[in-house]
Amino acid sequence: MNTMLLWVLAGLAIVGGLVGVVAGIVGTTAPLTPRRFGRGKGKGGGSADRDASMRRRARWAAAAAISLGIWLFTGVFVGGALAGLAVVGVPWLLSPTKNAAVRIDKLEALGEWTQRLADVLRLGMGLEQAMIASRRGAPSELEHEIADLADRLQVGWRPADALESFADALDDVTADKVLASLILCASDRGPGLAQALEDLSEAVREEVAKRRQIEADRAKPRTTVRWMTIITLCVVAAGFLTPSYTAPYSTFLGQLVLGLLAAGFAGVLAWMRSLADHKPVPRFLIADPRSRVKMPESSDPLQEVS
């Protein structure tokens, strides 16, 4: 029975590999995602990406070693595979709030930056000069993005293009509202920008308060998911340390039942996590992916330097 299971899994792996090869050669109909400048950039940005990649590789290596060890110790192949998947998937289940918290912090910093920009404009400084000067004393959460914006303006970028790249780096619909106003003003200069920025800053602060309240409401289901995951892992670990407990799962039918039960339970945990996760509102300050016009390749001197 174990040999039959291995042949089935080997067949599925071969089919999956062939599908991946065909997709890589032929391609898909999904539009290419443009590289967003500023994400992962800045001081330590490249090293942070490399560290994250190394952590992922180490996690997968640990998962493979644990899977092999549990398989050899218990004789249950599915149990070993599930343990390996748990090594990769449990961190994802236990830390669902990081991205939302980072987005809220960046949005709060954007509101602060917008207010400072309005104050500088009231002193009679031009918009471009104000954005370049805003890099001094910029909020730490947006320090690198604002520095990139100032650098682009200093090397001769059109203000509208520099602000669009800034919007891509922030990747948030609320930020699009602020930067769309700046883009309109950059192309059609007129009075009242400082007051408009103050109003937008107040709107951003209200949005931040609402998002923090929503995140507080989502804390309860997230805590439930964490405790369910931890308790389940403890029960499963205790069970696999007792050979008599895992003996029924050593047969082909037992492994099949174990796989189905584990898949169902993991699906419930993932569903609960998705309910408590942040689903961002689609942005509007982006190029339409349905457009047939091919954009020229980026000639961003900052990208070439980095």
N, C-alpha and C positions, 0 to 999 in steps of 0.2 A: 504493500500500500504506500509506504514511504517513497519507494522508487517511482510509482505512478504519479504521486504528487509532485516529485521533482521534475518529471518529464512534462507535466502540465505547466508548471511554473517556468520551465525553460522555454516551452513553446510560446507562452505569453510574453516572455522577455524578448524572444526573437521577433515576434510580431510587432511589439512596441518599438524595437530598434529599427525595423524596416519602415514603419510609419514615420519615425523621426528622420530617417535618411531621406525618404521621399519628400517630406515637408521641407527639409533643408535645401534640397536640390530644386524642386519645383517652386517653392515659396507659397505664400498664402495671399488672400485678398485683403488682409488687414492693412490699413495705411501705416507707413513707417512713422514712428514716433520721433520727432525732432529732438536732438540733444538739447537739454535745457541747461543753459549756462548758469552757474551759481549754485547748483545743487551738488553738494559735496565738495565745492571749491573753497578757496580761501586758505587761511593758515591751517595746515594740518588736514585739509580736506582729502588730498590724495592718500595720505597715510591712513586716514580714517577708513577710506574705502578698502585699502589693502588689508587693514586689520580686520574689518568685517568679513572680507573674503577668506582670510586665514581662519577666522573663527568658524565660518561655515564649513570649511574643509575639515577642520579638526572635529567638528560635531559629527560630520558624516563618517569620518574615520572611526570615531568612538562608537557610533551607532553600528557600524559593520562589525567591530570587535565584540561588542556586547551581544549582538545577534548571534554571532558564531558561538560565543561562549555559552549562552543560554540554550542554544540548539544542542550542543554537545553534552551539556550537563543534564538537560531534561529529556532530550530526544524528541522534543516538540518543535518542529520547524516553524510552524505558524507563530508559536509563542516567541521564538527568537526574532522573527521578522517584526512582530508587533513591538517587542522591546526596542528594537532599533528605530522603528518609526517614532516611538515615544520619545527617544532621545532628541529627535529633530523637531517633533511637533509640540511637545510639552512647553518649551520656552515660548512658542507662538501663542499657546493657550493662556499662559500665565502673565503675559505682558501685552495686553491689547490696548493700553491707554497711552503708550508712548507717543505715537504719531499725533493723536488728538491734542495732547498736552503741548507738543512742539508747535503745532499749528496755532493754538491759542496764544502762546507766548509771542510768536512772530506777529500775530495780528495785533496784540497789545502794543508791541514795539512799533508797528506801522502807524497806529493812532498817535503815539508819542512823536514819531518823526513828522507826521503830517502837521501836527500842532506847531512844532518847531519851525517847519517850513513856512507856515502862515505868519508866524511872528517875524521871521526874517524878511518876508515879502512886504510886510507893513513898514519896514525901515527903508523901503525904496529900492531894494536890490532886485535885479532881474531874475527870472525863473531859473535859467540855466546856471547863473552864478550862485543862486541860492541852493540848488541841488548839489553843486560841486562843493560848496562850503559846508553842506550838511554832513559830510563825512566826518567832520570834527565833532566829537561828542555824540556820535550816532549811538543808538541803543545797541547793546552787546548782541542781542538776538538777531539783529539785521546788519551788523557791522560789515560783514564781507559783501553782502548784496549791495549795500549803499556805496561801499568803496568801489565795487565794479561799475555801478551806475556813474559815479563821478569820473572814473578812469575813461569810460566810453565817451563821455561828453568832452573830456579834455583832449582825446585823440581825434576828435572831429566827427563823431557819430551824430546823426540827426536826433534831436531830443525825443521825437516820437519812437524811433527805433530803439533807443536806449531804454525808454520807459517800457516798451513792450518786452524787452529782455528781462527787465526788472520784474515785470508781472509774471513772466514764465518761471523765474526763480522762486517767487512766492507761491504760485500755483494755488490761488484761492479766489473765490468769486468776490468776496468782500474787498480784497486787495484790488481786483479788477475795477471796482467802482471808483476807488480813489485814483488809480493810475489812468483810467479812462478820462477823468476830469482833467488831469495834468496833460494828457496827450491832446485833448481838445484845445486847451489853453495854449499849448506850445505851437499849435498850427494856426490858431486864431486868437491872437493876443487881445486882451481887453481888461477892463477894471473888474474888481469884485472877486479875484481869485483868492485872496487871503481870507475873505469871509466864507467863500465856498469851502476852502480847506478846513477852516475851523468847524463848519457844520459837518463835514465828512469825518473829522476827527472825533466829534461827539458821537456820530453814528457808529463809528468803529468801536468806541468804548462801550456803547450799548450792546453791540453785537458780541463783544468779548464777555460782558456780564451774562448775556443769555447763554452763550456756549459753556461758560463755567457752570451755570446752573444745570444745563443739560448733562454735562459730564458728571456732576454730583448725583443726579438722578440715576445715571447709568452705573454708578459705583456698586449698587446692591446686586444686580445680576452678574456683574463681573466678579464680585466676591464669591457668589454662589458657584460660578464656573471654576474658580481657583480651588475652592474647598472640595468640590466634587472631583476634580482632577487629582488633587493630592491624596484624598482618601482612597480613590480607586487605585492609584499607583501603589499605595501602601498595602492594600488588600491583595493585589496581584503579586507584588514582590513576596509577601508572606506565603502566598499559595505556591509559588514556584520554588520556594525553599523547602517545601514539603513534597517529596517525590510521590507519596501516595495520593496527594491532592491532584497532581497533574497527570497521574497515570491514565485516567479515562481519555485524556486528550492526545495520547500517543498514537491512537489509531487514525486511519484516514478520515473516518466519519467524525471522530472527536475534533480533529484539527479543522475540518470544514465548519463544524458548529462553532468552534472557538473563533475562527476568522469572521463568520457572519455576526456573532454577538459583538465582537470587538469593533467591527466596521459600523454596526448600528450605534453603539455607544459613542464612538468617536464622532459619528455624524451628528448626534444630539449635542455633544459638547461644542462642535464647530458651529452648529446652528445657534446655540445659546450665545456664543461669542459674537456671531454676526449681528444678533439682535442688539447687543450692547456696544457695537462698534460704530464709529463715526462714518457716515456716508456723505461725502462732500457734495454740495450742490454743483452742477456742471458750470464751468466757466464760460464767459462769453467773449473775453478778449483773447481769442485764439483764432488761428487760421482754420477755415472750414476744410475738414479732411476729404470732403467730396469734391473739392476743387481739382480740376485737371491741370491747373497751371503749376509747373514745377518751379519751386523756389530755387534761386541760385545757391550754390554752396557757401556756407558762412565764411567770411573773410575777417572774422573777429581777431584783431591782433592780440587781444588778451588770451584767447584760446591758443593761438600759435605759441605765445610765450610759455603758457602753462603746459 
